[in-house]
Amino acid sequence: MTKKDFEALARAFASVKPTPNTSNPAESLWEQAVEAVADVCQESNPRFNRSRFFAACEGHKRGDGWKKLVQRVLDTSEEDKDESR
């Protein structure tokens, strides 16, 4: 898998992240799914950055590096929309 694949997966997880709620079983399942996919990604590519992936799945923006990552993800999403038209 490539960085582009990892970014697409993170976008998908970010788009379906449940609202935080301590009694919400969907949140626990979502976290388990993110962990399982991260395991597969790391097996696929030893350069895979778990912390960056988790942050992108959460929709977090940390410093300029994270802003650039999120912007790249959003830009890719817009390009995909344009190509499908």
C-alpha positions in Angstrom: 0.0 0.0 0.0 1.1 3.5 -0.6 0.8 6.9 1.1 -2.1 7.7 -1.2 -3.9 4.5 0.0 -3.3 5.4 3.7 -4.7 8.9 3.1 -7.8 7.5 1.5 -8.4 5.2 4.4 -7.9 8.0 6.9 -10.4 10.1 5.0 -12.9 7.3 5.0 -12.5 6.8 8.8 -12.7 10.5 9.5 -16.0 10.8 7.5 -17.7 8.1 9.6 -16.3 8.8 13.1 -19.1 8.6 15.6 -19.8 11.5 18.1 -17.8 11.0 21.3 -20.0 9.4 24.0 -18.8 7.1 26.7 -21.8 4.8 26.3 -21.7 4.7 22.5 -20.7 1.2 21.3 -20.2 2.6 17.8 -17.2 4.6 19.0 -15.5 1.5 20.4 -16.1 -0.4 17.2 -14.8 2.5 15.2 -11.6 2.5 17.3 -11.2 -1.2 16.9 -11.6 -0.9 13.1 -9.0 1.9 12.9 -6.6 -0.2 14.9 -7.1 -3.3 12.7 -6.7 -1.4 9.5 -3.5 0.3 10.9 -2.1 -3.2 11.6 -2.7 -4.2 8.0 -1.2 -0.9 6.7 1.9 -1.4 8.9 2.4 -5.0 7.7 2.0 -3.7 4.1 4.5 -0.8 4.4 7.2 -0.6 7.1 7.3 3.2 6.7 3.7 3.5 7.7 3.3 6.1 10.4 0.6 4.9 12.9 0.4 8.1 14.9 -0.1 10.2 11.7 -2.8 7.8 10.5 -4.6 7.9 13.8 -4.5 11.7 13.9 -5.8 11.9 10.3 -8.6 9.4 11.1 -9.6 11.5 14.1 -9.5 14.7 11.9 -6.9 16.3 14.1 -4.7 19.1 12.9 -1.4 19.4 14.7 1.0 22.2 13.6 1.7 23.0 10.0 2.6 19.4 9.1 -0.9 18.2 10.1 -2.5 21.1 8.4 -0.7 20.2 5.2 -1.7 16.5 5.6 -5.3 17.4 6.1 -5.2 19.8 3.2 -3.7 17.2 0.9 -6.5 14.8 1.9 -9.1 17.4 1.2 -7.5 18.4 -2.1 -7.4 14.8 -3.2 -11.0 14.4 -2.3 -11.9 17.5 -4.5 -9.8 16.1 -7.3 -11.7 12.8 -7.1 -15.0 14.6 -7.2 -13.8 16.6 -10.3 -12.7 13.4 -12.1 -16.1 11.7 -11.5 -18.0 14.5 -13.2 
